[in-house]
C-alpha cells in the first residue's frame, strides 16, 4: 500500500508466510482479497478492499473498475476537503463583513448625530479641533446664530464635543482660554 500498488491475493491460504494472518482470514470464512490504494499526489491516502469467499483472481475488468472507484474516492475526499475549507472561509468573510457593516453603521450614526446637534444648536464651529488629548477638559467655544444667542452663551464641554464630532472631517473649534 505504501508503494501505491494494488495487491491481488486470489487465495490467501496458498500464500507463503503470514501464517497467523492466514488462519484468522480463513476463520472469517474468506479466501481471496484484492486491495487497491487510493492515491493522491503519489501517496496512498487510503484503500478499497474487496474480500471474497471463493478463491480466484478478479478479472481485468473488475480490477479496472476497482481502480476507477479508488480514483473517484480520492476526488470525492479532495472535494469534501475543499468544500469544508470554502465554507470556513465564507464564514470568516461573513463575520468580517458583519464587523465592517457594524462599524460603518456606527460611524454614520455618529456623523448624523453630530450634524443634527450642530444644526439644531445653529452652531458654526470655528478653527480646528485640537488633538483628542487636549480636549479632555478644555471647554470648546461655539458661536451661534440660534435665537440671537451670543457665542459666550453656548459652551460645550470638550468631552461631549469630542464624541459629537467624532468622524467629521470638517468640524472645527477653537479652545476657550
N, CA, C and O of each residue as an XYZ file, in Angstrom:
708
protein
N       0.836     -1.187      0.000
C       0.000      0.000      0.000
C       0.878      1.248      0.000
O       0.608      2.186     -0.750
N       1.911      1.278      0.817
C       2.812      2.437      0.857
C       3.484      2.667     -0.483
O       3.855      3.793     -0.813
N       3.642      1.594     -1.261
C       4.223      1.716     -2.605
C       3.180      2.126     -3.636
O       3.502      2.278     -4.815
N       1.937      2.307     -3.205
C       0.829      2.701     -4.093
C       0.578      1.664     -5.185
O       0.262      2.012     -6.322
N       0.718      0.418     -4.836
C       0.452     -0.642     -5.819
C      -0.702     -1.508     -5.335
O      -0.912     -1.678     -4.134
N      -1.436     -2.045     -6.282
C      -2.550     -2.925     -5.985
C      -2.024     -4.283     -5.524
O      -0.985     -4.750     -5.989
N      -2.750     -4.904     -4.613
C      -2.405     -6.259     -4.171
C      -3.595     -7.156     -4.469
O      -4.704     -6.904     -3.998
N      -3.362     -8.202     -5.250
C      -4.425     -9.165     -5.538
C      -3.972    -10.514     -4.978
O      -2.970    -11.081     -5.413
N      -4.734    -11.010     -4.006
C      -4.416    -12.299     -3.386
C      -5.562    -13.261     -3.707
O      -6.550    -13.335     -2.976
N      -5.412    -13.999     -4.818
C      -6.501    -14.887     -5.259
C      -6.817    -16.008     -4.277
O      -7.950    -16.485     -4.212
N      -5.805    -16.430     -3.508
C      -6.042    -17.461     -2.493
C      -5.083    -17.204     -1.346
O      -3.907    -17.563     -1.402
N      -5.602    -16.583     -0.320
C      -4.766    -16.197      0.818
C      -4.125    -17.432      1.456
O      -2.985    -17.359      1.917
N      -4.815    -18.534      1.491
C      -4.286    -19.742      2.131
C      -3.075    -20.309      1.407
O      -2.270    -20.998      2.033
N      -2.915    -20.052      0.131
C      -1.777    -20.600     -0.610
C      -0.574    -19.647     -0.609
O       0.452    -19.950     -1.218
N      -0.689    -18.509      0.064
C       0.428    -17.551      0.117
C       1.509    -18.058      1.068
O       1.212    -18.777      2.022
N       2.744    -17.690      0.812
C       3.847    -18.036      1.715
C       3.890    -17.020      2.859
O       3.703    -15.822      2.646
N       4.138    -17.513      4.068
C       4.257    -16.652      5.239
C       2.891    -16.210      5.761
O       1.849    -16.699      5.326
N       2.926    -15.283      6.694
C       1.718    -14.697      7.290
C       0.783    -15.755      7.863
O      -0.435    -15.653      7.713
N       1.353    -16.789      8.530
C       0.558    -17.928      8.995
C      -0.589    -17.507      9.914
O      -1.722    -17.949      9.722
N      -0.316    -16.663     10.906
C      -1.398    -16.281     11.827
C      -2.446    -15.439     11.099
O      -3.641    -15.569     11.365
N      -2.000    -14.571     10.176
C      -2.942    -13.774      9.390
C      -3.812    -14.646      8.506
O      -5.013    -14.409      8.376
N      -3.199    -15.665      7.892
C      -3.946    -16.586      7.030
C      -4.998    -17.341      7.836
O      -6.134    -17.507      7.391
N      -4.604    -17.802      9.042
C      -5.557    -18.543      9.885
C      -6.745    -17.650     10.251
O      -7.898    -18.069     10.150
N      -6.459    -16.437     10.669
C      -7.539    -15.510     11.044
C      -8.437    -15.189      9.845
O      -9.661    -15.144      9.968
N      -7.817    -14.970      8.698
C      -8.577    -14.645      7.495
C      -9.476    -15.826      7.106
O     -10.653    -15.644      6.795
N      -8.904    -17.037      7.129
C      -9.669    -18.238      6.767
C     -10.798    -18.471      7.773
O     -11.895    -18.877      7.389
N     -10.535    -18.217      9.058
C     -11.550    -18.391     10.100
C     -12.746    -17.460      9.876
O     -13.858    -17.757     10.314
N     -12.519    -16.360      9.209
C     -13.623    -15.424      8.943
C     -14.522    -15.915      7.806
O     -15.600    -15.368      7.573
N     -14.062    -16.961      7.098
C     -14.862    -17.527      6.020
C     -14.468    -17.025      4.639
O     -15.133    -17.334      3.651
N     -13.410    -16.268      4.568
C     -12.987    -15.716      3.267
C     -11.709    -16.393      2.791
O     -10.934    -16.925      3.585
N     -11.505    -16.359      1.463
C     -10.325    -16.993      0.878
C      -9.485    -16.038      0.037
O      -8.272    -16.226     -0.065
N     -10.101    -15.004     -0.576
C      -9.379    -14.125     -1.504
C      -9.592    -12.652     -1.127
O     -10.602    -12.274     -0.533
N      -8.598    -11.844     -1.498
C      -8.677    -10.421     -1.188
C      -7.923     -9.636     -2.261
O      -6.869    -10.058     -2.739
N      -8.499     -8.469     -2.632
C      -7.838     -7.541     -3.546
C      -7.885     -6.175     -2.888
O      -8.942     -5.722     -2.448
N      -6.726     -5.517     -2.823
C      -6.635     -4.196     -2.187
C      -6.100     -3.207     -3.218
O      -5.053     -3.432     -3.825
N      -6.836     -2.103     -3.408
C      -6.438     -1.062     -4.355
C      -6.189      0.221     -3.567
O      -7.068      0.671     -2.832
N      -5.008      0.816     -3.708
C      -4.731      2.051     -2.965
C      -5.460      3.257     -3.570
O      -5.670      3.330     -4.781
N      -5.834      4.185     -2.711
C      -6.380      5.475     -3.143
C      -5.198      6.437     -3.094
O      -4.685      6.737     -2.016
N      -4.766      6.918     -4.248
C      -3.527      7.693     -4.354
C      -3.814      9.155     -4.674
O      -4.581      9.475     -5.582
N      -3.179     10.028     -3.904
C      -3.234     11.471     -4.156
C      -1.813     12.010     -4.055
O      -1.127     11.779     -3.060
N      -1.380     12.716     -5.066
C      -0.025     13.293     -5.087
C       1.039     12.238     -4.791
O       1.943     12.479     -3.990
N       0.941     11.090     -5.422
C       1.898      9.988     -5.300
C       2.009      9.417     -3.893
O       3.038      8.849     -3.528
N       0.947      9.567     -3.102
C       0.928      8.990     -1.757
C      -0.430      8.326     -1.526
O      -1.471      8.853     -1.919
N      -0.396      7.162     -0.882
C      -1.644      6.468     -0.574
C      -2.324      7.168      0.595
O      -1.710      7.413      1.633
N      -3.607      7.485      0.408
C      -4.368      8.119      1.486
C      -5.432      7.185      2.035
O      -6.167      7.544      2.955
N      -5.515      5.993      1.474
C      -6.487      5.005      1.913
C      -6.493      3.838      0.944
O      -5.685      3.778      0.018
N      -7.412      2.916      1.168
C      -7.532      1.758      0.282
C      -8.993      1.388      0.092
O      -9.864      1.749      0.883
N      -9.224      0.663     -0.978
C     -10.505     -0.009     -1.192
C     -10.152     -1.493     -1.268
O      -9.319     -1.911     -2.072
N     -10.799     -2.269     -0.421
C     -10.500     -3.701     -0.379
C     -11.756     -4.498     -0.709
O     -12.858     -4.157     -0.278
N     -11.574     -5.550     -1.471
C     -12.660     -6.463     -1.801
C     -12.216     -7.838     -1.316
O     -11.167     -8.350     -1.708
N     -13.048     -8.422     -0.449
C     -12.741     -9.773      0.019
C     -13.808    -10.715     -0.528
O     -14.971    -10.352     -0.702
N     -13.355    -11.952     -0.791
C     -14.247    -12.908     -1.434
C     -14.216    -14.259     -0.711
O     -13.194    -14.662     -0.155
N     -15.339    -14.931     -0.735
C     -15.450    -16.260     -0.127
C     -14.746    -17.285     -1.007
O     -14.047    -18.166     -0.505
N     -14.928    -17.171     -2.299
C     -14.329    -18.139     -3.234
C     -12.927    -17.699     -3.622
O     -12.667    -16.517     -3.847
N     -12.037    -18.669     -3.695
C     -10.665    -18.358     -4.147
C     -10.701    -18.069     -5.638
O     -11.566    -18.560     -6.364
N      -9.742    -17.262     -6.080
C      -9.637    -16.965     -7.503
C      -9.396    -15.483     -7.728
O      -9.817    -14.645     -6.931
N      -8.717    -15.168     -8.820
C      -8.402    -13.766     -9.097
C      -9.612    -13.007     -9.657
O     -10.552    -13.606    -10.179
N      -9.563    -11.680     -9.534
C     -10.558    -10.834    -10.181
C     -10.199    -10.716    -11.663
O      -9.041    -10.878    -12.048
N     -11.184    -10.438    -12.465
C     -10.922    -10.243    -13.895
C     -10.288     -8.863    -14.096
O     -10.341     -8.003    -13.216
N      -9.692     -8.676    -15.267
C      -9.094     -7.370    -15.588
C     -10.141     -6.266    -15.540
O      -9.863     -5.147    -15.111
N     -11.343     -6.596    -15.984
C     -12.430     -5.605    -15.970
C     -12.810     -5.236    -14.535
O     -13.056     -4.065    -14.247
N     -12.860     -6.218    -13.634
C     -13.187     -5.959    -12.228
C     -12.086     -5.122    -11.564
O     -12.375     -4.216    -10.782
N     -10.836     -5.430    -11.878
C      -9.714     -4.663    -11.320
C      -9.749     -3.222    -11.837
O      -9.512     -2.285    -11.074
N     -10.040     -3.042    -13.119
C     -10.141     -1.690    -13.682
C     -11.261     -0.915    -12.991
O     -11.120      0.278    -12.723
N     -12.366     -1.590    -12.704
C     -13.481     -0.946    -12.015
C     -13.081     -0.539    -10.595
O     -13.420      0.556    -10.147
N     -12.370     -1.403     -9.892
C     -11.895     -1.064     -8.533
C     -10.950      0.135     -8.562
O     -11.031      1.014     -7.704
N     -10.058      0.169     -9.546
C      -9.141      1.309     -9.671
C      -9.915      2.600     -9.942
O      -9.573      3.659     -9.415
N     -10.949      2.504    -10.760
C     -11.790      3.676    -11.031
C     -12.492      4.137     -9.761
O     -12.557      5.335     -9.487
N     -13.022      3.185     -8.976
C     -13.649      3.537     -7.699
C     -12.650      4.242     -6.778
O     -12.976      5.243     -6.140
N     -11.438      3.707     -6.722
C     -10.411      4.305     -5.870
C     -10.099      5.734     -6.319
O      -9.987      6.634     -5.487
N      -9.960      5.943     -7.622
C      -9.695      7.292     -8.151
C     -10.849      8.237     -7.836
O     -10.626      9.384     -7.451
N     -12.083      7.758     -7.999
C     -13.256      8.581     -7.711
C     -13.350      8.905     -6.216
O     -13.765     10.000     -5.836
N     -12.964      7.947     -5.381
C     -12.982      8.183     -3.929
C     -11.994      9.283     -3.553
O     -12.296     10.125     -2.708
N     -10.821      9.280     -4.171
C      -9.822     10.328     -3.909
C     -10.390     11.700     -4.311
O     -10.237     12.679     -3.581
N     -11.038     11.757     -5.465
C     -11.627     13.020     -5.922
C     -12.712     13.479     -4.947
O     -12.783     14.660     -4.609
N     -13.550     12.553     -4.497
C     -14.619     12.894     -3.553
C     -14.052     13.396     -2.225
O     -14.564     14.359     -1.655
N     -13.006     12.750     -1.739
C     -12.370     13.172     -0.482
C     -11.775     14.570     -0.644
O     -11.932     15.409      0.243
N     -11.100     14.830     -1.751
C     -10.497     16.145     -2.000
C     -11.578     17.218     -2.138
O     -11.436     18.322     -1.612
N     -12.661     16.887     -2.852
C     -13.763     17.846     -2.984
C     -14.386     18.179     -1.629
O     -14.720     19.333     -1.359
N     -14.538     17.172     -0.788
C     -15.092     17.400      0.550
C     -14.165     18.301      1.363
O     -14.628     19.190      2.078
N     -12.861     18.072      1.253
C     -11.893     18.916      1.972
C     -11.962     20.359      1.470
O     -12.003     21.299      2.264
N     -11.973     20.526      0.146
C     -12.032     21.876     -0.434
C     -13.339     22.577     -0.064
O     -13.344     23.769      0.244
N     -14.442     21.835     -0.095
C     -15.729     22.418      0.268
C     -15.726     22.869      1.723
O     -16.241     23.938      2.048
N     -15.149     22.059      2.589
C     -15.057     22.421      4.005
C     -14.223     23.689      4.195
O     -14.594     24.571      4.970
N     -13.100     23.775      3.486
C     -12.268     24.978      3.561
C     -13.030     26.197      3.045
O     -12.943     27.279      3.625
N     -13.765     26.024      1.969
C     -14.548     27.111      1.393
C     -15.623     27.585      2.363
O     -15.824     28.788      2.530
N     -16.310     26.647      2.999
C     -17.325     27.020      3.990
C     -16.706     27.792      5.145
O     -17.279     28.777      5.610
N     -15.552     27.358      5.607
C     -14.874     28.044      6.707
C     -14.475     29.458      6.288
O     -14.678     30.407      7.045
N     -13.914     29.604      5.098
C     -13.503     30.924      4.605
C     -14.715     31.833      4.415
O     -14.657     33.023      4.724
N     -15.820     31.268      3.902
C     -17.040     32.062      3.748
C     -17.551     32.551      5.097
O     -17.989     33.695      5.219
N     -17.496     31.694      6.107
C     -17.927     32.092      7.450
C     -17.036     33.222      7.978
O     -17.528     34.174      8.584
N     -15.727     33.113      7.747
C     -14.808     34.171      8.175
C     -15.107     35.484      7.453
O     -15.104     36.549      8.070
N     -15.366     35.405      6.145
C     -15.674     36.611      5.371
C     -17.006     37.219      5.796
O     -17.131     38.442      5.842
N     -17.997     36.397      6.107
C     -19.277     36.915      6.582
C     -19.107     37.643      7.911
O     -19.702     38.698      8.128
N     -18.294     37.078      8.797
C     -18.049     37.737     10.089
C     -17.322     39.058      9.883
O     -17.658     40.062     10.511
N     -16.331     39.059      9.007
C     -15.600     40.291      8.702
C     -16.541     41.331      8.101
O     -16.486     42.504      8.470
N     -17.399     40.913      7.183
C     -18.368     41.817      6.567
C     -19.328     42.374      7.608
O     -19.668     43.556      7.567
N     -19.768     41.532      8.542
C     -20.656     41.980      9.611
C     -19.982     43.050     10.461
O     -20.605     44.051     10.814
N     -18.713     42.838     10.788
C     -17.981     43.808     11.603
C     -17.792     45.131     10.874
O     -17.932     46.198     11.473
N     -17.474     45.066      9.578
C     -17.305     46.288      8.791
C     -18.636     47.026      8.694
O     -18.680     48.245      8.858
N     -19.717     46.302      8.429
C     -21.038     46.927      8.334
C     -21.422     47.597      9.647
O     -21.946     48.710      9.664
N     -21.153     46.903     10.735
C     -21.460     47.457     12.054
C     -20.655     48.731     12.311
O     -21.190     49.717     12.817
N     -19.381     48.706     11.963
C     -18.541     49.892     12.149
C     -19.026     51.054     11.282
O     -19.053     52.200     11.730
N     -19.410     50.752     10.038
C     -19.924     51.807      9.156
C     -21.238     52.378      9.678
O     -21.461     53.587      9.613
N     -22.107     51.512     10.196
C     -23.365     51.987     10.773
C     -23.098     52.908     11.961
O     -23.740     53.950     12.096
N     -22.161     52.531     12.814
C     -21.832     53.355     13.970
C     -21.237     54.689     13.530
O     -21.566     55.737     14.087
N     -20.363     54.643     12.532
C     -19.738     55.869     12.040
C     -20.792     56.784     11.412
O     -20.777     57.994     11.636
N     -21.696     56.215     10.639
C     -22.753     57.007     10.015
C     -23.663     57.605     11.077
O     -24.013     58.783     11.002
N     -24.051     56.802     12.068
C     -24.916     57.308     13.140
C     -24.227     58.445     13.886
O     -24.868     59.444     14.215
N     -22.938     58.308     14.156
C     -22.193     59.359     14.851
C     -22.168     60.630     14.015
O     -22.377     61.726     14.535
N     -21.914     60.484     12.729
C     -21.859     61.651     11.854
C     -23.217     62.325     11.758
O     -23.304     63.552     11.810
N     -24.280     61.537     11.617
C     -25.630     62.108     11.534
C     -25.989     62.804     12.834
O     -26.527     63.911     12.813
N     -25.698     62.170     13.969
C     -25.989     62.791     15.269
C     -25.228     64.092     15.456
O     -25.780     65.079     15.943
N     -23.963     64.090     15.069
C     -23.158     65.301     15.216
C     -23.678     66.404     14.305
O     -23.761     67.560     14.720
N     -24.028     66.065     13.078
C     -24.559     67.064     12.150
C     -25.886     67.609     12.655
O     -26.136     68.813     12.582
N     -26.742     66.720     13.171
C     -28.014     67.165     13.712
C     -27.815     68.073     14.917
O     -28.472     69.108     15.035
N     -26.910     67.689     15.811
C     -26.650     68.511     17.004
C     -26.127     69.880     16.604
O     -26.541     70.890     17.173
N     -25.234     69.927     15.643
C     -24.692     71.214     15.197
C     -25.776     72.051     14.538
O     -25.841     73.259     14.766
N     -26.629     71.435     13.723
C     -27.689     72.161     13.048
C     -28.735     72.641     14.044
O     -29.201     73.778     13.968
N     -29.100     71.768     14.980
C     -30.107     72.118     15.974
C     -29.652     73.296     16.818
O     -30.448     74.187     17.112
N     -28.402     73.314     17.208
C     -27.871     74.405     18.018
C     -27.563     75.619     17.159
O     -27.292     76.698     17.685
N     -27.602     75.456     15.848
C     -27.267     76.562     14.956
C     -25.799     76.921     15.084
O     -25.397     78.057     14.833
N     -25.028     75.964     15.468
C     -23.630     76.246     15.783
C     -22.790     76.334     14.523
O     -22.977     75.560     13.584
N     -21.890     77.256     14.509
C     -20.847     77.329     13.499
C     -19.550     77.201     14.258
O     -19.159     78.116     14.983
N     -18.893     76.106     14.103
C     -17.675     75.852     14.854
C     -16.512     76.430     14.071
O     -16.429     76.255     12.855
N     -15.622     77.112     14.754
C     -14.522     77.773     14.057
C     -13.186     77.157     14.416
O     -13.046     76.500     15.447
N     -12.193     77.378     13.544
C     -10.841     76.855     13.671
C     -10.827     75.337     13.604
O     -11.729     74.737     13.020
N      -9.819     74.708     14.191
C      -9.682     73.267     14.065
C      -9.672     72.616     15.431
O      -9.121     73.169     16.383
N     -10.280     71.439     15.535
C     -10.276     70.733     16.818
C      -8.853     70.387     17.215
O      -8.077     69.923     16.380
N      -8.491     70.604     18.486
C      -7.169     70.173     18.954
C      -7.144     68.646     19.030
O      -8.193     68.007     18.950
N      -5.965     68.062     19.183
C      -5.892     66.602     19.319
C      -6.751     66.133     20.489
O      -6.947     66.882     21.446
N      -7.274     64.890     20.429
C      -8.167     64.395     21.472
C      -7.642     64.541     22.886
O      -8.432     64.789     23.796
N      -6.332     64.398     23.114
C      -5.797     64.542     24.470
C      -6.004     65.962     24.988
O      -6.243     66.157     26.179
N      -5.915     66.945     24.110
C      -6.088     68.334     24.527
C      -7.550     68.640     24.819
O      -7.834     69.646     25.470
N      -8.486     67.817     24.367
C      -9.912     68.062     24.552
C     -10.451     67.517     25.867
O     -11.606     67.774     26.206
N      -9.657     66.784     26.603
C     -10.172     66.082     27.781
C     -10.959     66.987     28.722
O     -12.042     66.602     29.164
N     -10.455     68.171     29.041
C     -11.183     69.017     29.970
C     -11.360     70.438     29.461
O     -12.022     71.246     30.113
N     -10.794     70.751     28.332
C     -10.887     72.125     27.835
C     -12.259     72.366     27.235
O     -12.697     71.596     26.381
N     -12.964     73.439     27.671
C     -14.251     73.751     27.048
C     -14.029     74.271     25.629
O     -13.001     74.882     25.335
N     -14.981     74.029     24.773
C     -14.906     74.473     23.394
C     -15.914     75.600     23.203
O     -17.072     75.476     23.604
N     -15.484     76.677     22.601
C     -16.351     77.817     22.355
C     -16.982     77.651     20.981
O     -16.293     77.348     20.007
N     -18.306     77.851     20.904
C     -19.027     77.727     19.655
C     -19.881     78.974     19.459
O     -20.626     79.369     20.356
N     -19.772     79.587     18.291
C     -20.618     80.750     18.034
C     -21.959     80.265     17.526
O     -22.024     79.243     16.843
N     -23.026     80.971     17.840
C     -24.352     80.537     17.469
C     -25.141     81.673     16.865
O     -24.978     82.835     17.237
N     -26.001     81.317     15.923
C     -26.930     82.291     15.354
C     -28.352     81.877     15.720
O     -29.317     82.377     15.140
N     -28.481     80.965     16.679
C     -29.789     80.441     17.057
C     -30.406     81.303     18.140
O     -29.804     81.487     19.197
N     -31.593     81.834     17.898
C     -32.334     82.665     18.855
C     -31.516     83.828     19.381
O     -31.708     84.239     20.525
N     -30.615     84.367     18.585
C     -29.853     85.537     18.978
C     -28.879     85.305     20.111
O     -28.457     86.265     20.756
N     -28.506     84.062     20.376
C     -27.554     83.789     21.456
C     -26.159     84.233     21.039
O     -25.762     84.058     19.887
N     -25.439     84.791     21.955
C     -24.064     85.190     21.709
C     -23.159     83.981     21.849
O     -23.537     82.999     22.488
N     -21.953     84.034     21.253
C     -21.028     82.899     21.366
C     -20.763     82.478     22.799
O     -20.558     81.293     23.063
N     -20.762     83.425     23.732
C     -20.479     83.078     25.131
C     -21.598     82.261     25.761
O     -21.389     81.587     26.770
N     -22.799     82.321     25.159
C     -23.948     81.625     25.740
C     -23.932     80.123     25.495
O     -24.593     79.359     26.198
N     -23.170     79.710     24.492
C     -23.121     78.274     24.188
C     -21.694     77.788     24.348
O     -20.828     78.100     23.530
N     -21.454     77.037     25.383
C     -20.146     76.445     25.624
C     -20.365     74.944     25.849
O     -21.077     74.522     26.760
N     -19.747     74.190     25.011
C     -19.865     72.735     25.131
C     -18.615     72.187     25.808
O     -17.506     72.650     25.541
N     -18.794     71.211     26.675
C     -17.640     70.552     27.276
C     -16.874     69.771     26.208
O     -17.456     69.233     25.266
N     -15.606     69.729     26.375
C     -14.761     69.073     25.372
C     -15.094     67.593     25.210
O     -15.008     67.063     24.102
N     -15.469     66.925     26.282
C     -15.781     65.503     26.197
C     -16.982     65.279     25.284
O     -16.949     64.402     24.421
N     -18.032     66.059     25.467
C     -19.222     65.920     24.632
C     -18.902     66.276     23.186
O     -19.337     65.596     22.256
N     -18.129     67.360     23.006
C     -17.797     67.815     21.663
C     -16.979     66.759     20.931
O     -17.180     66.514     19.742
N     -16.052     66.138     21.660
C     -15.217     65.108     21.049
C     -16.083     63.952     20.541
O     -15.862     63.448     19.439
N     -17.076     63.529     21.349
C     -17.947     62.432     20.936
C     -18.897     62.858     19.816
O     -19.125     62.101     18.872
N     -19.453     64.077     19.918
C     -20.434     64.536     18.942
C     -19.837     64.740     17.563
O     -20.518     64.547     16.556
N     -18.574     65.127     17.508
C     -17.966     65.439     16.218
C     -16.978     64.378     15.741
O     -16.254     64.593     14.769
N     -16.948     63.244     16.418
C     -16.044     62.154     16.022
C     -16.357     61.726     14.585
O     -17.513     61.492     14.234
N     -15.338     61.631     13.784
C     -15.516     61.172     12.420
C     -15.852     62.267     11.425
O     -15.869     62.010     10.221
N     -16.119     63.478     11.887
C     -16.427     64.567     10.957
C     -15.148     65.319     10.625
O     -14.524     65.910     11.506
N     -14.766     65.299      9.385
C     -13.517     65.935      8.970
C     -13.636     67.444      8.926
O     -12.635     68.141      9.088
N     -14.821     67.963      8.713
C     -14.985     69.400      8.551
C     -15.229     70.136      9.867
O     -15.312     71.364      9.893
N     -15.343     69.376     10.960
C     -15.630     70.017     12.250
C     -14.419     70.816     12.730
O     -13.290     70.326     12.733
N     -14.679     72.027     13.125
C     -13.601     72.878     13.643
C     -14.055     73.553     14.919
O     -15.251     73.732     15.151
N     -13.108     73.920     15.732
C     -13.424     74.593     17.001
C     -12.190     75.337     17.490
O     -11.070     75.075     17.050
N     -12.410     76.235     18.377
C     -11.268     76.899     18.990
C     -11.353     76.714     20.483
O     -12.444     76.737     21.053
N     -10.228     76.531     21.120
C     -10.225     76.337     22.571
C     -10.440     77.677     23.249
O      -9.834     78.682     22.877
N     -11.298     77.679     24.234
C     -11.502     78.902     25.020
C     -10.346     78.990     26.009
O      -9.964     77.987     26.613
N      -9.807     80.147     26.171
C      -8.653     80.319     27.065
C      -9.048     80.270     28.504
O      -8.196     80.398     29.383
